[in-house]
Amino acid sequence: SLLNYEAKKKLPSPKAILCENFLMLRSSITKFKRLFIAIYPTEEVVDTLNEIADYSKRLQEFSGVKWVKPEQYHITLQFLGNSVHPDLLETIEYNIEESIRKIRPFEIELKPTFEVFPSWNKPRVLHFGIAEKSQKKRIKKISKELLNIYRRCKSSTSASKSKNQMLIQESNLDLNIKPSNKQQQPHLTLGRWNGIVVPSLKKSILYNHPTIEPPGELIFPVNEIHLVESVQTDKGYNHKILKSFELINP
């Protein structure tokens, strides 16, 4: 009957089941990595941010926020994927070095004004932005250089093209990542909402806390960028710096 035909049609084939089981087994054996490239602030700036966070935790507006661990304050330059094959690491490192060869050290100043993503009506991320437009442009330029890193990996001379292509496919990575028209501005995340959002949040923050008077410096030099693995634990994610890349003056 038509009903039996439709039921059979929805059942996966033995080949599909075998393939799915193989992928699950491979994933359990291969320790795929969640990777991103980032800038970390100096210890002095981390201390300042920590003091701001300690003060802000007592404010009603942020009662539903889970605050970032001080050692994990960072500015993301490029997210590389949730399941990157470990055998791609050497090639990724090589291509990061190539991408930043012409990038010089610079400074970043954080803007001590509470901002949110994606909107004040439905906030998920609490963050500080970048104070100077020129610094924003610099960060965006670096992010753009790192954007198509897997395209470079595919044609890299540090390993065979076929092997890299296979590893990229196994990691389910996009070779043609393109920047969104709604690309988020460079920022440093302070916390994420995991509870109730206070009504009229924007009005309350802008009226009561329009600008934070930082207890210390929010300016720091950027002399290196980092390839970072985000490692899942029972208590959340921890950051593990796999390699640091120095920005060199001419």
TIMIDO-488927 format. One record per residue (C-alpha): residue in three letters; chain; z, x, y. Coordinates in steps of 0.1 Angstrom, whole numbers, plus 2048, in hexadecimal, padded with zeros to 3 digits. Layout:
N
 residu chaine  pz  px  py
    ala      A   Z   X   Y
...
END
This chain:
250
 residu chaine  pz  px  py
    ser      A 800 800 800
    leu      A 7FD 80A 825
    leu      A 823 80D 827
    asn      A 825 825 80A
    tyr      A 807 838 818
    glu      A 819 83C 83A
    ala      A 83A 847 828
    lys      A 827 862 814
    lys      A 814 86E 833
    lys      A 835 876 845
    leu      A 843 88B 828
    pro      A 83E 8B0 82D
    ser      A 829 8C2 814
    pro      A 838 8DA 7FB
    lys      A 827 8F7 80E
    ala      A 837 8EB 82F
    ile      A 859 8E9 81F
    leu      A 855 90C 810
    cys      A 84A 91A 831
    glu      A 868 90A 843
    asn      A 880 917 829
    phe      A 871 93A 82C
    leu      A 875 939 852
    met      A 89A 92E 84F
    leu      A 8A0 94A 836
    arg      A 88F 964 84C
    ser      A 8A3 958 86A
    ser      A 8C4 95C 856
    ile      A 8BA 97F 84C
    thr      A 8AB 98C 86C
    lys      A 8C3 98D 88A
    phe      A 8AD 97F 8A5
    lys      A 8B9 987 8C8
    arg      A 8BD 972 8E8
    leu      A 8B2 98A 903
    phe      A 8AF 98B 929
    ile      A 8AB 9A5 944
    ala      A 8C5 9A5 960
    ile      A 8D6 9B6 97D
    tyr      A 8FC 9BA 97D
    pro      A 911 9BD 99C
    thr      A 929 9D9 9A2
    glu      A 94E 9D7 998
    glu      A 958 9D2 9BC
    val      A 942 9B4 9C0
    val      A 94D 9A6 99E
    asp      A 971 9A8 9AB
    thr      A 967 995 9CA
    leu      A 955 97A 9B6
    asn      A 973 978 99F
    glu      A 98B 971 9BC
    ile      A 973 957 9C9
    ala      A 972 946 9A7
    asp      A 998 947 9A3
    tyr      A 99B 936 9C5
    ser      A 97F 91D 9BD
    lys      A 98F 913 99B
    arg      A 9AA 901 9AF
    leu      A 992 8EC 9C3
    gln      A 98C 8C8 9B8
    glu      A 967 8CB 9BC
    phe      A 965 8E4 9A0
    ser      A 97D 8D4 987
    gly      A 960 8CF 96E
    val      A 952 8F2 970
    lys      A 955 90C 955
    trp      A 955 92E 967
    val      A 941 94C 95C
    lys      A 955 96A 94F
    pro      A 957 985 969
    glu      A 946 99F 952
    gln      A 928 987 94F
    tyr      A 91F 983 974
    his      A 8FA 98C 977
    ile      A 8D9 983 986
    thr      A 8BE 97C 96C
    leu      A 89C 98C 972
    gln      A 88B 97F 954
    phe      A 895 96C 934
    leu      A 883 97B 916
    gly      A 88B 960 8FB
    asn      A 8A5 951 8E4
    ser      A 898 961 8C4
    val      A 889 983 8CA
    his      A 881 997 8AB
    pro      A 896 9B8 8AC
    asp      A 878 9CC 8A2
    leu      A 869 9C4 8C4
    leu      A 885 9D5 8D7
    glu      A 875 9F8 8D9
    thr      A 855 9E9 8E7
    ile      A 867 9D2 900
    glu      A 87B 9F0 90D
    tyr      A 85B A05 911
    asn      A 84A 9E9 924
    ile      A 869 9E3 93B
    glu      A 867 A08 944
    glu      A 842 A04 94C
    ser      A 848 9E5 960
    ile      A 863 9F3 977
    arg      A 853 A16 97C
    lys      A 84A A0F 9A0
    ile      A 86A 9FB 9A9
    arg      A 882 A0D 9C0
    pro      A 8A8 A08 9C3
    phe      A 8B3 9ED 9DC
    glu      A 8D1 9D8 9E7
    ile      A 8DB 9B4 9E1
    glu      A 8F2 99F 9F6
    leu      A 8FF 97F 9E7
    lys      A 901 961 9FE
    pro      A 925 953 9FD
    thr      A 91A 92E 9FD
    phe      A 91E 917 9DF
    glu      A 8FD 90C 9D2
    val      A 8F3 8F8 9B2
    phe      A 8D7 8F3 999
    pro      A 8C4 8DD 993
    ser      A 8D1 8C5 9AE
    trp      A 8F0 8BA 9C0
    asn      A 8EE 898 9AF
    lys      A 8ED 8A7 98C
    pro      A 8FB 8CA 990
    arg      A 8FC 8E1 971
    val      A 8FF 904 980
    leu      A 915 910 99C
    his      A 908 930 9AC
    phe      A 905 947 9CA
    gly      A 8E2 94E 9D7
    ile      A 8D4 96E 9E7
    ala      A 8DB 973 A0C
    glu      A 8BB 984 A18
    lys      A 897 977 A13
    ser      A 88A 99B A0F
    gln      A 8A3 99F 9F2
    lys      A 897 97F 9E2
    lys      A 873 98A 9E4
    arg      A 87D 9AC 9D4
    ile      A 88E 99B 9B7
    lys      A 871 983 9B2
    lys      A 859 9A0 9B2
    ile      A 86C 9B1 997
    ser      A 86E 991 983
    lys      A 848 98D 986
    glu      A 843 9B0 979
    leu      A 857 9A8 95B
    leu      A 847 986 956
    asn      A 82C 98D 93C
    ile      A 83F 9A8 929
    tyr      A 834 99A 908
    arg      A 80F 99C 911
    arg      A 816 9C1 918
    cys      A 829 9C3 8F7
    lys      A 80A 9B6 8E5
    ser      A 7F4 9D2 8F2
    ser      A 80E 9ED 8F4
    thr      A 807 A0F 8E7
    ser      A 82B A14 8DB
    ala      A 824 A00 8BB
    ser      A 805 9F1 8AA
    lys      A 7F6 9D2 8BA
    ser      A 7F6 9BE 899
    lys      A 81B 9C5 893
    asn      A 825 9BB 8B6
    gln      A 810 99C 8B4
    met      A 820 992 893
    leu      A 844 998 8A0
    ile      A 83D 984 8C0
    gln      A 830 967 8AB
    glu      A 84E 96A 894
    ser      A 865 968 8B2
    asn      A 852 949 8BF
    leu      A 84D 959 8E1
    asp      A 834 94F 8FB
    leu      A 81B 96B 905
    asn      A 810 958 923
    ile      A 830 94F 935
    lys      A 828 943 958
    pro      A 840 93E 976
    ser      A 848 91A 97D
    asn      A 840 90B 99F
    lys      A 864 901 99F
    gln      A 870 923 996
    gln      A 896 927 99D
    gln      A 89F 93E 9B9
    pro      A 8B1 95E 9B0
    his      A 8D6 957 9AC
    leu      A 8F7 962 99D
    thr      A 907 947 988
    leu      A 92C 940 98E
    gly      A 931 924 976
    arg      A 923 905 964
    trp      A 92E 8E1 964
    asn      A 93B 8D6 942
    gly      A 94E 8B8 94F
    ile      A 950 89D 969
    val      A 93E 8A3 98A
    val      A 951 899 9A9
    pro      A 940 87C 9BC
    ser      A 92F 887 9DC
    leu      A 931 8AB 9D1
    lys      A 918 8B9 9EA
    lys      A 929 8A7 A08
    ser      A 94B 8B2 9FC
    ile      A 942 8D7 9F8
    leu      A 92D 8D9 A18
    tyr      A 949 8C9 A2C
    asn      A 967 8DA A1C
    his      A 958 8FC A11
    pro      A 937 902 A24
    thr      A 93B 928 A22
    ile      A 953 93D A0E
    glu      A 964 959 A20
    pro      A 961 975 A06
    pro      A 980 98A A01
    gly      A 96A 9A8 9FB
    glu      A 946 9B5 9FB
    leu      A 92A 9A1 9EC
    ile      A 910 9BD 9F1
    phe      A 907 9D4 9D5
    pro      A 8EC 9EE 9CD
    val      A 8D3 9E8 9B1
    asn      A 8CC A0A 9A1
    glu      A 8C4 9FD 97E
    ile      A 8BB 9DE 96B
    his      A 8C6 9D5 948
    leu      A 8B9 9C7 927
    val      A 8D4 9B0 91B
    glu      A 8DB 99E 8FB
    ser      A 8EE 97D 8FD
    val      A 904 97C 8DD
    gln      A 911 95B 8D2
    thr      A 936 95A 8C7
    asp      A 950 93F 8BF
    lys      A 95B 941 8E3
    gly      A 938 93F 8F3
    tyr      A 91F 95B 8FC
    asn      A 927 97F 903
    his      A 90F 998 914
    lys      A 906 9B8 903
    ile      A 8F1 9D1 918
    leu      A 8D8 9E0 900
    lys      A 8C8 9F8 919
    ser      A 8C9 A00 93E
    phe      A 8AB A0A 952
    glu      A 8AF A1F 971
    leu      A 89C A18 991
    ile      A 891 A39 99F
    asn      A 88A A43 9C3
    pro      A 869 A57 9C8
END
